[in-house]
Amino acid sequence: MQRRTFLSAALASSIVPELRSQPAPAWGGPVLDTHLHLRRDPDACFTHMQGCGVTNAVLLTRDADQDKAREEETRRKGHFVHSVSTDPTQPNAAEVIRKAAKGGAVSIGEMKYHVALDSPEMRRVYDVAAELQVPVMMHIQTFPHFAGELPYNTGYDQFDKVLRAFPKTKFIGHGDLFWANISANVPTDRGYPDGPVKPGGLTDKWLGEFPNLYADMSANSGNNALSRDPDFSRGFIDRHQDKLIFGSDCSCADGKGGGVSQGNNPEASRLAGKCVARATLELAKQLAKPQVFRKITWENGIRVFRIQW
């Protein structure tokens, strides 16, 4: 995401006039984006939201940028809350998270590090999340987006052991492998499978089985999973309507597809030139009943992140 954010800022001037002129869509009520990375220029976050019709957001924020996120919350009062992300392999990771929570962080994440889901380092994070009663969001990916990229949060096929071991921790899954596993058939040669979903996938199963597991719909991974087999997705969304949480993980400049969106990931070129937030909200609107759409775009996020505006 960091490379995409940099490219987004660098190429913002290349936004075509037609995209700039697109009006912000109305989604029938407030929309909470739970996966909006804090940008180098914090104003850019609000610009993106205005462009795609999102009203509120959780700013995913590294430990070093906590002050910047708090400043943006103060400037845009009632629009933002923020998270904290820190390297779990550092010996002071737990204290870093506790300090950020005291400073207002409402969640832990996005945790995107080269560790195992069941590693001692991540287990310490899960303990702190339960202690602070904040959710932890994890990027789960094994297939590389570019040459040399290492996997993040490995061992997903055994993740049910973690879910059982930490019943008081709220886990939010995100990323290629998490979403590929809505199907029982998961290829190893690509991150974003297409075609019909085979029932029995681990993610589908575990969302139903474990009350402490939730799903972040963001990025190409969430959009691809929910668009590949609409008939399956309608049932999936209805089945897990209390577990699905809208997020964008979009790096476009204006909330209309300008600049760079998913541009650092060639396999996600299907969303090039589009705003991921818009695309996923449009998809959810098509697949979900109105009351379910309201849950996944507002109510579930407010409840799981325990946000009070």
Backbone bond lengths (Angstrom), bond angles and torsions (degrees), N, CA, C in turn:
res aa  C-N    CA-C-N  psi(-1)  N-CA   C-N-CA  omega(-1)  CA-C   N-CA-C  phi
1 M - - - 1.453 - - 1.520 110.73 -
2 Q 1.355 118.96 -34.51 1.440 121.33 -176.16 1.519 111.83 -61.71
3 R 1.359 117.34 -41.88 1.463 120.18 178.75 1.522 110.47 -64.92
4 R 1.343 117.38 -40.42 1.449 120.23 179.82 1.521 110.72 -64.24
5 T 1.350 116.68 -38.07 1.452 120.12 179.08 1.519 110.78 -63.12
6 F 1.334 116.71 -42.58 1.453 121.11 179.53 1.523 110.29 -62.52
7 L 1.319 116.35 -46.12 1.457 119.90 -179.56 1.518 111.29 -64.52
8 S 1.320 115.89 -35.97 1.457 119.94 179.01 1.514 111.02 -59.70
9 A 1.333 116.35 -45.18 1.455 120.36 -179.77 1.523 111.06 -68.30
10 A 1.332 115.30 -40.43 1.455 119.68 -175.88 1.519 112.36 -67.66
11 L 1.348 117.06 -31.36 1.454 120.48 -173.88 1.523 112.93 -108.15
12 A 1.328 116.97 13.02 1.466 119.35 -177.27 1.518 111.65 -58.70
13 S 1.333 116.42 -30.06 1.454 119.61 -178.00 1.519 112.94 -69.10
14 S 1.330 117.27 -11.14 1.461 120.33 -177.68 1.521 113.03 -90.16
15 I 1.328 118.72 6.60 1.458 121.90 -179.15 1.525 109.35 -61.16
16 V 1.312 116.98 130.06 1.449 119.75 -178.06 1.518 110.23 -78.78
17 P 1.358 118.48 149.58 1.473 121.12 -175.34 1.517 113.22 -57.79
18 E 1.357 118.12 -36.93 1.455 119.35 -177.60 1.524 111.60 -60.75
19 L 1.354 116.44 -37.18 1.454 119.72 -179.76 1.515 110.51 -71.21
20 R 1.339 117.05 -37.93 1.452 119.99 179.48 1.524 111.51 -61.55
21 S 1.311 116.76 -31.97 1.452 120.03 -173.76 1.526 113.54 -84.69
22 Q 1.318 118.35 -6.73 1.454 119.98 -179.58 1.527 110.62 -63.77
23 P 1.327 118.50 128.81 1.466 119.26 177.69 1.528 110.56 -71.88
24 A 1.330 116.06 153.82 1.460 120.22 176.34 1.520 109.23 -69.86
25 P 1.312 118.39 131.85 1.467 120.15 179.29 1.520 111.60 -72.52
26 A 1.305 116.41 154.08 1.460 122.04 174.18 1.520 107.51 -103.47
27 W 1.328 116.70 131.10 1.462 121.07 -174.69 1.524 112.62 -107.64
28 G 1.335 117.04 14.12 1.457 120.28 175.14 1.512 114.25 81.96
29 G 1.318 117.42 10.61 1.451 121.95 -179.28 1.512 109.79 161.47
30 P 1.320 118.24 -179.27 1.460 120.37 179.84 1.527 110.98 -66.54
31 V 1.331 115.63 152.36 1.463 122.71 178.51 1.519 108.94 -129.70
32 L 1.322 116.25 129.31 1.460 122.80 178.16 1.527 109.47 -105.11
33 D 1.324 116.64 118.54 1.462 122.64 174.29 1.527 107.32 -93.25
34 T 1.321 116.94 109.85 1.474 120.39 -176.50 1.522 113.05 -90.85
35 H 1.344 117.12 7.78 1.465 119.54 -178.45 1.531 109.68 -142.17
36 L 1.329 115.94 65.32 1.460 122.22 177.02 1.523 108.11 -115.79
37 H 1.323 116.20 109.60 1.462 119.83 -178.24 1.529 110.57 -69.76
38 L 1.326 115.64 134.60 1.461 121.24 174.67 1.529 108.85 -59.43
39 R 1.320 116.76 128.63 1.453 120.81 -176.06 1.519 111.11 -97.06
40 R 1.317 114.65 165.88 1.464 119.85 -179.14 1.520 110.62 -56.34
41 D 1.321 116.66 -41.79 1.459 122.66 172.52 1.526 106.79 -104.24
42 P 1.326 118.30 105.71 1.464 119.94 -175.58 1.521 113.63 -56.31
43 D 1.339 118.65 -28.67 1.461 121.18 177.63 1.526 111.12 -56.71
44 A 1.335 116.14 -29.84 1.468 120.59 -177.56 1.522 111.84 -63.60
45 C 1.320 117.77 -27.67 1.465 120.39 178.00 1.526 110.43 -65.39
46 F 1.327 115.92 -45.44 1.458 120.10 -178.85 1.526 110.65 -68.85
47 T 1.334 116.93 -36.27 1.460 121.24 176.17 1.525 110.51 -59.21
48 H 1.327 116.19 -45.05 1.465 120.65 178.98 1.523 111.03 -60.95
49 M 1.317 116.82 -45.07 1.459 121.04 -179.56 1.521 111.94 -61.96
50 Q 1.321 116.66 -43.85 1.459 120.18 179.87 1.530 110.89 -62.54
51 G 1.320 116.71 -35.69 1.451 120.69 -177.57 1.510 114.17 -70.91
52 C 1.346 116.86 -32.68 1.465 119.51 -175.92 1.525 113.19 -105.58
53 G 1.336 117.20 2.55 1.452 120.24 175.89 1.509 115.38 83.91
54 V 1.330 116.99 16.02 1.467 121.38 175.92 1.522 108.78 -85.33
55 T 1.317 117.20 138.58 1.465 120.84 -175.96 1.519 113.77 -100.24
56 N 1.337 117.10 -28.30 1.460 121.15 -173.91 1.523 109.00 -142.89
57 A 1.331 116.37 158.75 1.462 118.42 -178.33 1.516 111.69 -155.01
58 V 1.337 113.48 151.23 1.458 121.99 166.20 1.523 106.18 -95.22
59 L 1.320 117.02 117.56 1.454 121.46 178.41 1.524 109.01 -83.13
60 L 1.331 116.65 113.02 1.459 119.83 177.67 1.520 107.87 -75.33
61 T 1.331 115.44 120.23 1.458 121.16 -163.80 1.520 111.94 -134.33
62 R 1.317 116.23 128.13 1.459 120.76 174.22 1.529 109.73 -70.33
63 D 1.308 115.13 159.33 1.462 120.40 -178.55 1.520 111.85 -55.10
64 A 1.330 117.88 -41.30 1.456 121.74 -176.44 1.524 113.01 -65.84
65 D 1.335 117.59 -17.80 1.473 121.32 -175.61 1.522 113.38 -109.35
66 Q 1.325 117.78 18.15 1.462 120.19 -178.21 1.524 112.33 -60.32
67 D 1.320 117.69 -41.11 1.466 120.16 -179.99 1.520 110.96 -63.68
68 K 1.330 116.88 -40.29 1.464 120.64 -179.96 1.531 110.27 -62.91
69 A 1.330 116.51 -41.31 1.467 119.81 179.39 1.528 111.16 -65.47
70 R 1.329 116.61 -41.75 1.469 119.52 179.50 1.534 111.21 -64.56
71 E 1.318 116.33 -36.63 1.467 119.64 177.29 1.526 110.94 -62.83
72 E 1.332 116.93 -40.95 1.458 120.46 179.60 1.525 110.66 -68.34
73 E 1.314 117.81 -35.82 1.464 120.76 175.49 1.527 110.78 -61.09
74 T 1.318 116.16 -41.53 1.468 120.57 -179.81 1.521 110.71 -67.39
75 R 1.323 116.97 -42.88 1.464 121.64 -179.05 1.526 111.66 -65.87
76 R 1.331 116.60 -38.35 1.468 121.99 -176.48 1.525 108.98 -113.66
77 K 1.286 115.67 55.48 1.464 120.58 -172.03 1.521 111.18 -54.73
78 G 1.327 116.37 131.21 1.443 121.85 179.63 1.508 114.81 89.30
79 H 1.338 116.69 -0.25 1.462 120.26 -179.98 1.530 113.10 -109.13
80 F 1.336 117.20 -30.28 1.455 119.90 -171.48 1.520 113.18 -126.75
81 V 1.333 114.39 147.42 1.465 123.75 158.10 1.528 104.83 -130.08
82 H 1.334 117.27 175.83 1.467 118.03 -176.55 1.518 111.77 -142.57
83 S 1.330 114.93 165.06 1.462 123.10 179.94 1.526 109.34 -112.37
84 V 1.322 115.69 -174.46 1.463 121.54 170.75 1.521 109.10 -138.09
85 S 1.324 115.59 135.45 1.453 121.54 174.50 1.518 108.43 -127.60
86 T 1.319 116.30 136.04 1.460 120.94 178.39 1.518 109.29 -150.05
87 D 1.303 116.65 154.53 1.461 122.04 -178.59 1.533 109.72 -64.57
88 P 1.331 117.87 115.90 1.466 119.70 -175.95 1.522 113.45 -69.13
89 T 1.327 118.03 -15.48 1.472 120.46 -179.81 1.520 112.26 -80.22
90 Q 1.328 117.73 -11.12 1.456 120.28 177.90 1.532 109.86 -76.00
91 P 1.331 117.62 138.79 1.469 119.56 -174.48 1.528 114.51 -62.81
92 N 1.329 116.98 -23.04 1.468 119.59 -178.51 1.521 112.90 -100.02
93 A 1.334 118.15 16.71 1.462 121.30 -174.63 1.528 112.13 -57.53
94 A 1.318 117.41 -42.69 1.465 120.21 -178.07 1.526 111.00 -63.00
95 E 1.327 116.49 -41.34 1.462 119.69 -179.77 1.520 111.30 -69.47
96 V 1.310 116.95 -35.63 1.464 120.71 176.37 1.534 109.64 -59.83
97 I 1.316 116.39 -44.53 1.461 120.75 -179.32 1.526 110.42 -65.88
98 R 1.318 117.28 -44.61 1.469 120.21 179.56 1.529 111.11 -60.29
99 K 1.313 116.74 -43.28 1.468 120.83 179.89 1.526 110.42 -62.49
100 A 1.332 116.99 -43.30 1.457 120.24 179.62 1.516 111.33 -64.25
101 A 1.333 116.88 -39.27 1.463 120.50 178.82 1.528 110.81 -62.98
102 K 1.319 116.77 -39.23 1.464 120.06 176.24 1.519 111.06 -63.90
103 G 1.336 115.76 -28.30 1.461 120.94 178.48 1.508 113.68 -87.28
104 G 1.335 117.45 4.93 1.456 120.47 173.67 1.509 116.78 113.99
105 A 1.335 119.21 -4.04 1.462 119.94 179.41 1.525 110.14 -63.00
106 V 1.337 116.39 131.62 1.469 120.82 -175.40 1.519 112.84 -100.55
107 S 1.331 117.34 -4.17 1.463 120.04 -178.73 1.514 109.96 -158.28
108 I 1.335 115.48 168.30 1.460 123.04 176.01 1.527 107.20 -111.11
109 G 1.311 116.50 123.33 1.463 118.23 177.50 1.513 112.39 141.30
110 E 1.227 115.47 174.94 1.442 128.52 2.64 1.524 109.36 -75.05
111 M 1.347 118.12 126.83 1.458 122.09 177.22 1.535 108.05 -85.45
112 K 1.312 115.21 105.40 1.469 122.19 -175.11 1.522 108.27 -130.55
113 Y 1.338 114.29 80.14 1.461 120.46 -175.34 1.526 109.43 -135.61
114 H 1.315 115.00 161.21 1.464 120.99 -174.06 1.527 110.19 -87.10
115 V 1.318 115.18 69.46 1.466 122.30 179.97 1.526 107.96 -135.18
116 A 1.318 115.89 170.80 1.468 121.01 175.82 1.527 109.62 -89.52
117 L 1.315 116.20 147.62 1.453 120.90 177.30 1.521 112.23 -58.24
118 D 1.316 116.05 -32.18 1.462 120.71 -178.26 1.525 111.85 -102.36
119 S 1.329 117.17 22.67 1.467 121.09 -179.73 1.527 110.63 -76.37
120 P 1.338 118.05 156.69 1.463 120.45 175.47 1.530 112.35 -57.23
121 E 1.339 115.99 -35.31 1.465 119.46 -179.34 1.529 111.75 -63.65
122 M 1.346 116.03 -45.81 1.459 118.45 -179.88 1.524 111.70 -73.32
123 R 1.311 117.27 -30.52 1.461 119.22 176.40 1.532 111.16 -62.04
124 R 1.323 117.21 -35.34 1.468 119.36 175.72 1.530 110.60 -64.94
125 V 1.329 116.55 -37.32 1.463 120.16 177.13 1.525 110.24 -64.39
126 Y 1.317 117.37 -42.84 1.469 120.83 -179.60 1.533 110.52 -62.68
127 D 1.334 116.71 -39.08 1.457 119.95 178.02 1.528 111.34 -62.19
128 V 1.327 116.22 -43.50 1.464 120.24 179.88 1.526 110.68 -66.18
129 A 1.350 116.56 -39.36 1.464 120.29 178.50 1.530 110.88 -60.12
130 A 1.318 116.78 -42.36 1.467 120.42 178.08 1.522 110.72 -66.62
131 E 1.307 116.31 -42.17 1.470 121.37 179.31 1.528 111.16 -59.96
132 L 1.331 116.89 -44.06 1.466 121.83 -176.57 1.522 113.05 -87.40
133 Q 1.337 116.33 -9.38 1.464 122.52 -177.80 1.528 111.65 59.00
134 V 1.333 114.88 45.16 1.461 121.21 175.20 1.528 108.28 -122.93
135 P 1.328 118.33 148.27 1.465 119.92 178.71 1.516 111.99 -75.47
136 V 1.333 115.91 157.70 1.457 121.30 174.77 1.531 107.83 -119.95
137 M 1.336 115.25 125.43 1.467 122.10 -178.18 1.523 108.64 -103.56
138 M 1.347 116.59 130.98 1.462 121.40 -174.80 1.518 111.32 -125.87
139 H 1.325 115.45 135.73 1.464 122.74 173.71 1.527 107.36 -90.02
140 I 1.333 116.68 116.68 1.470 122.31 -174.52 1.524 107.90 -113.69
141 Q 1.326 116.14 109.74 1.466 121.25 -173.10 1.525 110.29 -149.91
142 T 1.322 116.45 135.68 1.467 120.13 174.72 1.514 112.04 -119.71
143 F 1.335 118.68 -36.13 1.465 120.86 -178.72 1.526 108.93 -78.02
144 P 1.350 118.77 130.36 1.469 120.89 -175.69 1.517 113.12 -72.48
145 H 1.334 116.26 139.96 1.456 121.25 173.58 1.522 111.35 -79.74
146 F 1.323 116.62 -24.17 1.452 121.49 179.22 1.516 108.33 -149.39
147 A 1.323 116.40 161.67 1.464 121.19 -175.27 1.521 111.14 -57.11
148 G 1.320 115.41 129.28 1.459 120.89 176.54 1.518 115.44 89.73
149 E 1.327 117.99 -5.57 1.462 119.32 179.75 1.523 109.96 -70.08
150 L 1.323 116.11 133.60 1.459 122.02 -179.67 1.529 110.47 -92.59
151 P 1.330 117.93 156.67 1.471 120.36 -178.71 1.529 112.36 -71.48
152 Y 1.329 113.93 157.64 1.471 121.76 179.95 1.526 109.46 -120.05
153 N 1.340 115.77 134.36 1.468 121.26 175.22 1.529 111.54 51.10
154 T 1.312 114.81 67.65 1.464 121.89 -176.06 1.536 111.62 -78.46
155 G 1.327 114.57 166.61 1.461 120.77 176.53 1.503 113.92 87.83
156 Y 1.331 117.27 30.62 1.466 119.25 -176.17 1.524 112.84 -64.14
157 D 1.313 117.67 -29.75 1.467 118.99 -178.45 1.521 112.63 -66.34
158 Q 1.336 117.05 -13.56 1.466 121.64 177.02 1.531 112.24 -112.19
159 F 1.317 116.59 13.97 1.465 120.78 -173.60 1.528 112.86 -66.16
160 D 1.327 116.84 -21.60 1.467 118.39 178.44 1.525 111.97 -61.04
161 K 1.329 116.57 -28.48 1.468 119.77 177.31 1.524 110.44 -64.89
162 V 1.335 116.95 -38.64 1.464 121.59 177.90 1.524 110.21 -67.49
163 L 1.321 116.74 -43.77 1.464 120.78 -179.80 1.523 111.32 -60.21
164 R 1.328 116.19 -37.13 1.471 119.82 177.58 1.520 111.88 -73.03
165 A 1.326 116.70 -36.31 1.463 121.33 -175.56 1.525 112.92 -74.11
166 F 1.356 116.53 -22.01 1.463 120.03 -176.70 1.531 109.55 -128.15
167 P 1.324 117.67 66.83 1.472 120.60 -175.30 1.526 113.76 -66.19
168 K 1.334 118.01 -19.97 1.467 120.93 -178.80 1.526 112.44 -93.18
169 T 1.322 116.97 -0.67 1.459 121.42 178.42 1.522 109.71 -96.87
170 K 1.325 116.64 132.76 1.465 121.75 175.89 1.527 108.38 -92.03
171 F 1.334 116.26 117.15 1.455 122.60 -179.21 1.526 109.68 -103.25
172 I 1.326 116.31 134.98 1.464 121.74 175.14 1.521 107.59 -118.65
173 G 1.331 116.50 113.40 1.452 121.81 -179.83 1.519 111.88 -85.27
174 H 1.323 114.94 145.77 1.467 121.58 -178.79 1.519 107.62 -158.65
175 G 1.311 116.87 152.16 1.461 120.89 174.10 1.512 113.17 111.99
176 D 1.326 114.30 171.75 1.457 122.63 -170.29 1.521 113.29 -56.26
177 L 1.327 116.39 -53.36 1.459 119.52 -173.86 1.526 111.40 -70.42
178 F 1.317 116.88 -36.84 1.463 120.25 177.23 1.523 110.03 -57.09
179 W 1.343 116.37 -46.71 1.460 119.89 -176.49 1.523 112.75 -80.21
180 A 1.316 117.76 -29.04 1.469 119.17 175.56 1.521 110.41 -60.96
181 N 1.331 116.23 -29.41 1.464 121.20 -176.53 1.526 114.24 -83.24
182 I 1.336 118.38 15.56 1.465 117.07 165.64 1.527 108.56 -71.30
183 S 1.340 116.28 -17.16 1.459 122.46 177.78 1.523 109.81 -106.48
184 A 1.323 116.64 150.13 1.471 120.79 175.11 1.520 111.33 -76.06
185 N 1.315 116.71 -14.36 1.460 121.70 179.10 1.523 108.57 -106.49
186 V 1.343 117.34 105.58 1.463 122.20 -176.86 1.525 109.16 -118.10
187 P 1.337 118.13 108.46 1.464 119.80 179.38 1.523 111.40 -70.08
188 T 1.309 116.17 156.40 1.468 121.03 -179.82 1.520 112.73 -104.30
189 D 1.333 117.37 -2.28 1.457 120.59 -175.66 1.525 113.48 -100.74
190 R 1.323 118.33 6.63 1.457 121.61 177.64 1.528 109.08 -161.94
191 G 1.329 114.83 158.79 1.458 119.41 -177.42 1.511 114.25 -90.02
192 Y 1.347 116.31 -23.45 1.454 120.38 -173.90 1.522 109.90 -123.00
193 P 1.321 118.92 87.42 1.464 121.33 179.57 1.524 111.29 -63.07
194 D 1.332 116.17 151.41 1.450 120.20 174.71 1.526 109.09 -121.90
195 G 1.307 115.68 -179.75 1.457 119.75 178.31 1.515 112.99 82.84
196 P 1.336 116.28 179.15 1.460 121.97 -175.43 1.533 113.19 -58.12
197 V 1.321 114.64 143.46 1.463 121.88 176.90 1.518 109.22 -83.20
198 K 1.324 115.91 134.11 1.457 121.24 174.19 1.527 108.56 -91.36
199 P 1.312 119.78 118.79 1.466 121.48 -178.28 1.532 111.94 -55.62
200 G 1.336 115.14 150.97 1.457 120.66 177.46 1.512 114.13 106.29
201 G 1.339 118.25 9.85 1.461 120.96 179.82 1.516 112.44 -64.53
202 L 1.330 115.97 150.87 1.463 121.17 -176.37 1.532 111.83 -62.41
203 T 1.326 117.04 -42.55 1.462 119.25 -178.17 1.522 110.89 -64.30
204 D 1.304 117.05 -44.03 1.466 121.34 176.97 1.530 110.26 -60.23
205 K 1.313 115.69 -45.71 1.463 120.81 -178.78 1.523 111.43 -63.47
206 W 1.333 116.80 -48.56 1.465 120.25 -173.83 1.525 112.51 -72.53
207 L 1.332 118.12 -31.02 1.464 119.11 174.74 1.528 110.59 -61.53
208 G 1.318 116.33 -34.36 1.453 120.03 177.97 1.517 113.66 -79.05
209 E 1.321 115.95 -29.59 1.464 120.70 -173.25 1.520 113.77 -88.16
210 F 1.337 117.49 -34.18 1.465 120.77 -172.03 1.528 111.00 -112.87
211 P 1.332 117.72 118.43 1.468 119.90 -179.13 1.520 113.50 -68.12
212 N 1.341 118.34 -14.60 1.465 121.29 -177.24 1.527 113.57 -97.94
213 L 1.339 118.45 10.93 1.460 121.57 177.99 1.524 110.15 -111.22
214 Y 1.348 114.97 131.87 1.451 122.75 178.64 1.524 108.81 -128.70
215 A 1.341 115.94 166.03 1.465 120.81 -176.00 1.522 110.73 -125.78
216 D 1.317 115.63 125.86 1.463 123.92 175.34 1.527 108.28 -89.31
217 M 1.324 117.32 119.22 1.462 123.01 -172.67 1.524 113.86 -81.94
218 S 1.317 118.63 8.35 1.460 121.22 -167.94 1.520 114.55 -76.24
219 A 1.334 113.43 171.13 1.459 125.15 172.99 1.531 112.41 66.70
220 N 1.321 115.20 -179.23 1.458 119.89 175.90 1.522 110.58 -61.22
221 S 1.332 117.38 -32.72 1.468 120.50 -176.76 1.523 111.77 -59.92
222 G 1.346 117.60 -47.86 1.449 120.25 178.60 1.514 112.23 -70.32
223 N 1.325 116.13 -43.27 1.460 120.23 -179.41 1.525 111.42 -63.22
224 N 1.332 116.24 -44.04 1.460 120.94 179.99 1.527 111.01 -62.55
225 A 1.329 115.95 -44.57 1.466 119.78 -177.60 1.515 111.64 -61.83
226 L 1.325 117.10 -40.51 1.459 120.42 -175.28 1.528 113.10 -84.07
227 S 1.335 117.10 -14.86 1.463 119.60 -179.19 1.530 112.91 -99.57
228 R 1.339 118.01 -14.04 1.469 120.25 -172.71 1.525 113.34 -71.27
229 D 1.319 117.45 -27.23 1.474 121.56 -177.10 1.530 107.66 -147.33
230 P 1.348 117.95 80.91 1.465 120.86 -173.70 1.519 114.54 -54.29
231 D 1.315 118.19 -37.41 1.466 119.97 -179.65 1.527 110.77 -62.37
232 F 1.349 116.08 -44.21 1.461 119.49 176.84 1.527 110.25 -65.08
233 S 1.330 116.47 -42.73 1.462 120.72 -173.67 1.520 112.43 -64.09
234 R 1.325 117.36 -35.25 1.469 118.92 177.82 1.526 110.84 -59.42
235 G 1.316 116.38 -43.78 1.457 119.80 177.77 1.513 111.83 -69.76
236 F 1.328 116.72 -39.59 1.467 121.97 179.31 1.526 110.07 -60.13
237 I 1.326 117.15 -47.17 1.458 121.21 -178.95 1.525 110.80 -65.30
238 D 1.311 116.60 -42.56 1.459 119.42 179.36 1.525 111.27 -65.21
239 R 1.321 115.53 -40.30 1.474 122.48 -178.77 1.525 111.34 -64.59
240 H 1.325 116.06 -38.83 1.467 121.03 -174.03 1.522 111.70 -114.14
241 Q 1.310 116.51 33.11 1.455 120.85 -173.63 1.522 113.76 -62.15
242 D 1.331 118.04 -21.97 1.461 120.97 177.98 1.526 112.37 -93.87
243 K 1.335 116.82 0.29 1.455 121.53 -175.41 1.539 113.62 -114.16
244 L 1.326 116.97 -14.69 1.463 121.08 -175.73 1.522 110.38 -90.98
245 I 1.339 116.12 134.86 1.462 122.11 -175.94 1.524 108.88 -129.85
246 F 1.322 116.47 124.47 1.459 120.08 -179.98 1.528 111.99 -69.93
247 G 1.322 114.89 137.24 1.462 123.05 169.95 1.513 107.32 -151.05
248 S 1.328 116.85 161.80 1.468 118.79 -178.03 1.530 112.71 -106.97
249 D 1.325 118.11 -48.29 1.467 122.13 -171.00 1.528 108.95 50.35
250 C 1.316 115.36 42.01 1.461 122.38 -175.94 1.524 109.24 -102.75
251 S 1.320 116.55 137.79 1.457 120.47 179.01 1.519 112.34 -112.55
252 C 1.328 118.18 12.61 1.464 118.35 176.71 1.527 108.24 -65.24
253 A 1.324 116.16 156.29 1.455 120.72 -169.98 1.521 114.03 -78.43
254 D 1.331 117.40 -29.80 1.452 119.27 -165.43 1.524 115.26 -128.74
255 G 1.315 118.64 5.13 1.456 120.28 -176.50 1.512 112.91 74.58
256 K 1.344 115.77 14.71 1.459 121.39 -179.13 1.530 111.57 -134.14
257 G 1.331 116.74 5.04 1.455 120.75 178.57 1.504 114.94 101.81
258 G 1.327 117.82 1.85 1.458 120.80 -178.22 1.517 112.57 -75.48
259 G 1.338 115.86 156.34 1.449 120.28 -179.31 1.514 110.93 76.90
260 V 1.325 116.90 -131.26 1.457 121.69 -177.11 1.522 109.56 -119.13
261 S 1.316 116.41 126.34 1.457 121.08 176.68 1.518 108.37 -131.11
262 Q 1.337 116.59 118.03 1.459 122.47 -177.25 1.535 111.10 62.13
263 G 1.340 117.35 18.06 1.455 120.93 -170.43 1.508 115.41 -73.52
264 N 1.332 118.14 -14.80 1.456 119.78 178.77 1.527 111.41 -88.25
265 N 1.316 116.26 2.94 1.459 120.97 -174.68 1.525 108.83 -127.71
266 P 1.333 117.88 94.73 1.470 119.82 -176.30 1.519 113.68 -55.73
267 E 1.323 117.58 -31.67 1.460 120.05 -177.60 1.526 112.02 -70.36
268 A 1.343 115.42 -15.88 1.468 119.57 179.62 1.523 111.69 -100.68
269 S 1.320 117.75 23.68 1.465 121.41 -175.96 1.523 112.64 -63.82
270 R 1.332 117.88 -16.54 1.465 121.05 177.71 1.530 111.74 -58.99
271 L 1.338 117.68 -23.01 1.458 121.17 179.39 1.522 112.53 -105.67
272 A 1.315 118.51 7.18 1.460 121.11 177.63 1.523 109.75 -59.54
273 G 1.332 116.34 134.57 1.453 120.74 -179.36 1.510 114.34 79.77
274 K 1.324 117.11 5.39 1.463 121.01 179.35 1.523 110.07 -119.96
275 C 1.302 115.77 154.86 1.460 120.90 170.33 1.523 107.36 -85.99
276 V 1.315 116.77 122.36 1.458 120.06 -177.39 1.525 110.88 -65.28
277 A 1.327 116.71 -35.71 1.463 119.51 178.27 1.526 110.29 -60.05
278 R 1.319 116.51 -50.62 1.460 120.48 178.62 1.525 111.38 -58.39
279 A 1.334 115.47 -48.07 1.464 119.78 -175.49 1.525 111.28 -61.11
280 T 1.333 117.11 -41.59 1.463 120.06 -177.34 1.529 111.31 -75.77
281 L 1.320 117.47 -35.79 1.462 119.58 175.94 1.526 110.50 -65.44
282 E 1.329 116.98 -41.41 1.470 119.92 176.95 1.527 110.87 -62.03
283 L 1.334 115.99 -41.88 1.459 120.51 179.01 1.527 111.15 -63.35
284 A 1.332 115.90 -46.43 1.467 120.16 -179.86 1.526 110.83 -62.35
285 K 1.327 116.64 -37.25 1.461 120.76 179.31 1.528 110.49 -62.80
286 Q 1.325 116.46 -36.37 1.456 121.18 179.96 1.530 112.43 -73.16
287 L 1.336 115.91 -35.80 1.457 120.18 -171.10 1.525 114.40 -93.31
288 A 1.329 116.93 -24.38 1.467 120.20 -172.53 1.522 112.03 -106.85
289 K 1.309 115.62 148.59 1.452 120.79 170.45 1.533 108.87 -64.57
290 P 1.344 118.05 153.94 1.472 119.59 -176.31 1.524 113.58 -53.95
291 Q 1.319 117.67 -42.80 1.464 119.27 -178.71 1.530 111.61 -69.46
292 V 1.332 117.13 -29.75 1.465 121.02 177.42 1.523 109.70 -75.47
293 F 1.322 117.62 -39.55 1.470 121.42 175.46 1.523 110.07 -55.88
294 R 1.327 117.13 -42.54 1.466 120.62 179.51 1.524 110.79 -65.06
295 K 1.316 117.11 -36.85 1.467 119.41 177.74 1.526 111.30 -62.14
296 I 1.343 116.23 -50.13 1.460 118.88 -171.47 1.523 112.32 -77.11
297 T 1.328 118.28 -20.15 1.457 120.02 179.64 1.520 113.82 -97.91
298 W 1.332 117.62 -9.23 1.462 119.28 -178.38 1.532 113.17 -147.70
299 E 1.316 116.84 -61.70 1.463 119.91 -167.74 1.522 113.20 -63.53
300 N 1.331 118.24 -43.09 1.465 120.16 -177.09 1.522 111.20 -65.84
301 G 1.325 117.08 -42.60 1.457 119.99 -179.94 1.519 112.06 -64.38
302 I 1.331 116.93 -42.96 1.464 120.95 178.45 1.527 110.26 -59.78
303 R 1.331 115.65 -41.01 1.475 120.16 -177.97 1.523 112.10 -71.67
304 V 1.330 117.68 -48.18 1.457 120.70 -174.70 1.529 111.71 -70.01
305 F 1.333 116.61 -37.77 1.473 120.12 179.82 1.527 111.57 -87.15
306 R 1.329 116.52 -4.52 1.474 122.38 178.00 1.525 110.60 54.12
307 I 1.329 115.42 52.41 1.469 121.61 -175.97 1.523 109.55 -92.28
308 Q 1.323 114.68 135.82 1.452 121.42 174.29 1.526 107.34 -127.67
309 W 1.318 116.48 114.93 1.471 119.93 -178.58 1.515 109.62 -85.37
